[in-house]
Amino acid sequence: MTNKLKNYIIPITATFMDALKLIEFNQMRFVVVVDDEDTVVGVLTDGDIRRSLLSGKRLNDIVVPYRGFLYLDVNDDFATVCNKFRDYQADFLLILKSGKLFNIVTKAQFHLMLLEDIEYSADINYSDFDHGKLEHEVYNKPWGFYKSVLLSSHAQAKVITLFPDSEISLQEHMHREEHWVVIKGVGKVVCSNDLFDIQAGSYIKIPKRMKHKIINTSVKDNLVFSEVQLGEYFGEDDIIRHSDKYGRT
């Protein structure tokens, strides 16, 4: 067990006050309760403590852990992790090995793993993940905003929202191709010298060095589409603008 995991663990003989102090220290809103042999017997969240106090328990009483907690086995695969986060709407999952705490992965840490295209492993030190990347994964633009859902060395994926009567600049890229699928709304797309209508389900492939633009023609509804970029470089400086409604160069 790592020293960082010890910041989540209290013995079954601990009090509610002990649990609150540890929750305040680890800043994760829960603790793991273990017996004399370090076997996990339950978890206790700040909500569990609040409900216990409202029901008449006192801060100096011995904790009453929740024993129906969700957990993964150290040998579980990626699909199992996905299913448990999805099916149970879990905020965190314990990873156990022979009944003892081996690791912890939170929903936010799991999302960061997906965002950075990191292969799942029970051995990853999830507590070292930079949560600031999640806080800044939504980017505002004059035409709307986009949310990054994947960023790796060979691909980037976004969900892009164009506000009514908005458009991206007429642009091209030297180092990446793009693939668009319209999720919601209607509009028009410019590809080279072609102009055509789009709607939910439309697919557009944009090769490298092709001038392109997407326009939301609605005056009241957003246009939402997914964008998958494939290539060797995805920096904002690989945008060559030929014209822009908002005066950008």
C-alpha positions in Angstrom: 0.0 0.0 0.0 1.3 3.4 -0.9 1.5 6.3 1.5 -1.1 8.2 -0.5 -3.6 5.4 -0.1 -3.1 5.6 3.7 -4.7 9.1 3.4 -8.0 7.4 2.7 -8.0 4.6 5.3 -9.4 4.5 8.8 -9.8 1.5 11.1 -13.2 0.2 12.0 -12.7 1.4 15.5 -12.4 5.1 14.3 -15.0 7.7 15.2 -17.1 9.9 12.9 -14.8 12.8 14.0 -11.7 10.8 12.8 -13.4 10.2 9.5 -14.3 13.9 9.0 -10.7 14.9 9.8 -9.3 12.5 7.2 -11.9 13.6 4.6 -10.9 17.2 5.2 -7.2 16.2 4.8 -7.6 14.1 1.6 -10.2 16.4 0.0 -11.9 13.5 -1.7 -15.1 13.4 0.3 -14.8 9.7 1.4 -12.7 7.3 3.5 -12.2 3.6 3.3 -12.8 1.5 6.5 -10.6 -1.5 7.2 -10.5 -4.2 9.9 -7.5 -5.3 12.0 -6.1 -7.3 9.1 -6.4 -4.3 6.6 -9.3 -6.0 4.8 -11.8 -3.5 3.4 -15.1 -3.7 5.2 -16.8 -0.6 3.8 -16.6 3.1 2.8 -17.9 6.3 4.5 -18.7 9.4 2.5 -19.3 12.9 3.9 -22.9 12.3 3.0 -23.0 9.1 5.0 -21.6 11.0 8.0 -24.2 13.8 7.6 -27.0 11.3 7.5 -25.7 9.5 10.5 -25.5 12.7 12.6 -29.0 13.7 11.6 -30.3 10.3 12.7 -28.9 10.8 16.2 -25.3 9.6 16.0 -22.6 11.7 17.7 -19.2 12.7 16.4 -17.4 10.6 19.1 -19.4 7.4 18.1 -17.7 4.6 16.3 -18.2 4.8 12.5 -20.9 2.7 10.7 -19.4 2.0 7.3 -21.5 1.4 4.2 -20.8 -2.3 3.3 -22.5 -2.4 -0.1 -19.7 -0.4 -1.7 -18.6 -0.7 -5.3 -15.2 -2.1 -6.1 -13.0 -3.6 -8.8 -10.8 -6.6 -8.6 -7.2 -5.9 -9.5 -7.5 -8.1 -12.5 -10.7 -6.5 -13.9 -10.4 -5.2 -17.5 -11.2 -1.8 -19.0 -14.7 -2.9 -20.1 -15.6 -3.7 -16.5 -14.4 -0.3 -15.3 -16.4 1.4 -17.9 -19.5 -0.6 -17.1 -19.4 0.1 -13.4 -18.9 3.8 -13.8 -21.8 3.9 -16.3 -24.2 1.5 -14.8 -23.9 2.6 -11.2 -23.2 6.3 -11.7 -20.2 5.8 -9.3 -18.1 8.8 -8.2 -15.2 6.4 -7.3 -14.3 2.8 -7.3 -12.0 0.9 -5.0 -9.6 -1.5 -6.5 -9.1 -4.5 -4.3 -6.5 -7.3 -4.2 -7.5 -10.3 -2.0 -9.9 -8.0 -0.2 -7.3 -5.3 0.6 -7.1 -1.8 -0.8 -4.8 -1.8 -3.9 -5.8 1.4 -5.5 -8.6 4.0 -6.0 -9.9 5.5 -9.2 -12.4 8.4 -9.2 -14.7 9.3 -12.1 -12.8 12.4 -12.8 -9.5 10.5 -12.9 -11.1 7.9 -15.2 -12.2 10.7 -17.5 -8.7 12.2 -17.6 -7.4 8.7 -18.5 -9.8 8.6 -21.5 -9.0 12.2 -22.4 -5.3 11.5 -22.7 -5.7 8.1 -24.3 -4.0 6.3 -21.4 -4.4 2.5 -21.3 -6.2 1.4 -18.1 -4.2 -0.4 -15.5 -4.9 -1.1 -11.8 -1.3 0.0 -11.1 -1.6 3.7 -12.3 -1.0 6.3 -9.7 -4.3 8.1 -10.4 -3.7 10.6 -7.6 -1.0 12.2 -9.7 -3.4 13.1 -12.6 -3.7 16.8 -13.3 -7.4 17.7 -12.6 -6.8 21.1 -14.1 -7.0 19.5 -17.5 -10.6 18.6 -16.9 -11.4 22.1 -15.7 -10.0 23.6 -18.9 -11.3 21.0 -21.4 -14.1 23.3 -22.5 -12.9 26.2 -24.7 -14.9 29.3 -25.5 -14.7 30.8 -29.0 -16.5 33.8 -30.6 -18.7 31.3 -32.6 -19.5 29.0 -29.6 -17.4 26.5 -27.7 -15.9 23.0 -27.9 -15.1 20.2 -25.5 -12.1 18.0 -25.9 -12.9 14.3 -25.4 -9.7 12.7 -26.6 -6.1 14.0 -27.0 -3.2 11.7 -27.9 -0.1 11.7 -30.1 -2.0 10.7 -33.2 -5.6 11.9 -32.7 -7.8 14.6 -31.2 -11.6 14.5 -30.8 -13.9 17.3 -29.9 -17.6 18.0 -29.6 -18.2 21.4 -31.1 -21.2 23.7 -30.6 -21.9 26.6 -33.0 -24.2 29.3 -31.8 -27.1 30.4 -34.1 -26.0 32.4 -37.1 -22.3 31.7 -36.4 -19.5 30.1 -38.4 -15.9 29.1 -38.1 -13.3 30.8 -40.3 -12.5 29.6 -43.8 -9.4 27.7 -43.0 -7.0 24.8 -43.8 -4.5 22.7 -42.0 -1.1 21.4 -43.1 -0.6 18.6 -40.6 -4.0 17.0 -39.9 -7.2 15.8 -41.6 -10.6 16.2 -40.0 -13.8 14.2 -39.9 -17.0 15.8 -39.0 -20.4 14.2 -38.0 -23.3 16.4 -37.4 -25.1 15.5 -34.1 -27.8 18.2 -34.0 -29.0 21.2 -36.1 -28.7 22.3 -39.7 -26.2 24.4 -41.6 -23.9 24.6 -44.6 -20.3 23.4 -45.2 -17.7 24.8 -47.6 -15.1 22.4 -48.8 -12.8 23.9 -51.4 -15.1 25.4 -54.0 -18.2 23.3 -53.0 -21.0 24.4 -50.8 -23.6 21.9 -49.5 -26.3 21.6 -46.8 -25.8 19.5 -43.7 -28.1 18.1 -41.0 -28.0 15.5 -38.2 -26.2 12.5 -39.5 -24.2 14.3 -42.2 -20.5 13.2 -42.5 -17.8 15.4 -44.0 -14.2 14.4 -44.6 -11.7 17.2 -44.8 -8.2 16.2 -46.1 -5.1 18.1 -45.3 -4.7 21.5 -47.2 -8.4 21.7 -48.1 -10.1 25.0 -47.4 -13.2 24.5 -45.3 -15.8 26.2 -43.2 -19.0 25.2 -41.4 -21.9 27.6 -40.9 -24.9 27.4 -38.6 -27.8 28.7 -40.7 -30.3 28.6 -37.9 -31.2 31.8 -36.2 -32.4 30.1 -33.0 -30.8 26.6 -32.6 -27.2 25.5 -32.0 -25.4 23.3 -34.4 -23.5 20.5 -32.7 -21.0 18.2 -34.4 -18.2 15.9 -33.5 -14.7 16.5 -35.0 -12.0 13.8 -35.1 -8.6 15.1 -36.1 -6.0 12.6 -37.4 -2.4 13.6 -38.0 0.9 14.4 -36.4 0.2 17.8 -35.0 -2.9 19.5 -33.5 -1.7 22.9 -32.3 -3.9 26.0 -32.9 -1.1 27.4 -35.0 -1.9 24.8 -37.6 -4.9 26.9 -38.6 -4.3 28.9 -41.7 -7.3 31.4 -41.9 -8.3 32.8 -45.3 -11.3 34.8 -44.0 -13.0 35.2 -40.6 -16.3 36.7 -39.6 -14.8 37.8 -36.3 -11.7 39.6 -37.6 -9.2 36.9 -36.5 -6.1 36.3 -38.6 
